[in-house]
Structures are given as C-alpha cells and as structure tokens.
Amino acid sequence: MILTTERLTLRPFRESDAADVYEYAKDDRVGPIAGWPPHTSIAESQEVINTIFAQDGVFAITLGEEDRAIGLISLILGAKSNFPITESEGEISYWLGVPFWGKGIMPEAIREVVRYGFEDLRLVHIWSGFYDGNAKSKIAQEKCGFYEHHIEEHKENTFMNDVRIEHISRMTRDEWTMANYGKVSF
C-alpha cells in the first residue's frame, strides 16, 4: 500500500532504507522522546526494518521525488496495537528526522493516514499517544483533530527500561467526517 499527499509518499520500508533510517534514528532527540533508544549502527536499523517495520500499516515517510526515508508513520489495527483496542480501531504512531521538524510534514502524514483509516478501512476510532514532555507530538495530534482521551500515569516502557506518563488521544470517524465534510457518517 502506498499513500500520497501533496508533498509526501508513504510507502512500505525497503532494506535499502537502512542507511537513511540510521541517519535520523541515531539522533538522541528522536527515539528517546518517542520511547526507543537511538540506533547505534546501520545494521541495527536494518534489523529494525526487517523485524518491526516489515508489517502491514507501517510506512516510510518520503519527501517528494527523493524517495528517501526521513521518518515513519504507522496505523496498526486491533490486537497488534500497543493499546487495548478492537479490530475496528487503529493506533497511529510516528517519528521524523530532526532536519524535517517544523515544516508541517508530520501533520500532513497523519492527516493522510487518518483519511486512509476512516475512508478506506472504515475504522470507528483512531488512537495515538505521546509521552509526557513530547510537545511536538502533542501539537501534531492537536493540529490533526485528536483530543486527549485519558492519561496513563505509570506506563512501563520496555524499550527504554523506564516508567512514563503517556497521554492517549483519540479521534472518532464521526469527528473526522464532521471536520472534513460537515456531516456525520453512517
């Protein structure tokens, strides 16, 4: 599955993306705030592509004609999600390389994945979360119409071996439809 926007192509990851993933995922401003440690080698990035990114609903974010992976956005459904949700719900997660922050890229990617989830997959809810202190993720979610649903005070993070506060946001199909088309879906 490939999704496109005015500036972006969201496509499955390829093994050839390992060097690009490493370039952005090694930055300690990217992974830790999202809940995972910085990558330490191209080989590690390759392993992550092959084991974690190689699933339905995980997209490399590429900018224009460059076809270079600059980040990730995913829409994971039901039981495969990090949240206890049904098969008619999805969870969006994402990260973006630092040189691309503040350019509206992530909200553009989120909006397209939300559109795909509600229009094409007919999901009823889409969830997303961010850890306390991750203001950029909070702003991106708010720009796209997500509302805070609840907070989990003691969220265990096995990737970083710590406990965090996670803010959980949600959007319903009806909220999305009203915002985009001015009517409730049936």
DAZI-V116433 format. One record per backbone hydrogen bond with DSSP energy under -1.0 kcal/mol. NH is the residue of the N-H (numbers start at 1). CO is the residue of the C=O. E is the energy in kcal/mol with one decimal. If there is no record, write none. Layout:
NH,CO,E
NH,CO,E
This chain:
3,10,-2.7
5,8,-2.5
9,62,-2.2
10,3,-3.5
11,60,-1.9
17,14,-2.0
18,15,-1.6
21,17,-2.9
22,18,-2.6
23,19,-2.1
24,20,-1.5
25,21,-3.3
26,22,-1.8
30,27,-1.9
35,31,-1.3
36,31,-2.3
39,25,-1.9
45,41,-2.0
46,42,-2.6
47,43,-2.3
48,44,-2.4
49,45,-2.4
50,46,-2.4
51,47,-2.0
52,48,-2.5
53,48,-2.3
55,53,-2.1
58,55,-1.6
59,73,-2.9
60,11,-4.3
61,71,-2.2
62,9,-2.2
64,7,-3.2
66,63,-1.6
70,61,-3.1
72,95,-2.5
73,59,-2.1
74,93,-2.7
75,57,-2.5
76,91,-2.5
78,89,-2.1
80,77,-1.6
81,78,-2.1
85,83,-1.7
89,86,-1.6
90,125,-1.8
91,76,-2.5
92,127,-3.0
93,74,-1.4
95,72,-2.2
97,70,-3.0
100,97,-2.0
101,98,-2.0
108,104,-1.5
109,105,-2.3
110,106,-3.1
111,107,-2.7
112,108,-1.6
113,109,-2.3
114,110,-2.8
115,111,-2.4
116,112,-2.6
117,113,-2.5
118,114,-2.7
119,115,-3.2
120,116,-1.0
121,116,-2.0
123,117,-2.5
124,88,-3.2
126,171,-2.6
127,90,-3.1
128,169,-2.2
130,167,-1.9
132,165,-2.8
134,131,-2.2
135,133,-1.5
138,134,-1.9
139,135,-2.6
140,136,-2.3
141,137,-2.5
142,138,-2.4
143,139,-2.7
144,140,-1.1
145,142,-1.4
146,141,-2.4
147,170,-2.0
149,168,-3.4
150,168,-1.7
152,166,-3.0
155,164,-3.0
157,162,-3.2
162,157,-1.8
164,155,-2.8
166,152,-2.6
167,130,-3.1
168,150,-3.0
169,128,-3.6
170,147,-2.4
171,126,-2.2
173,124,-2.1
176,172,-2.3
177,173,-2.9
178,174,-2.6
179,175,-2.1
180,176,-1.9
181,177,-3.3
182,178,-1.2
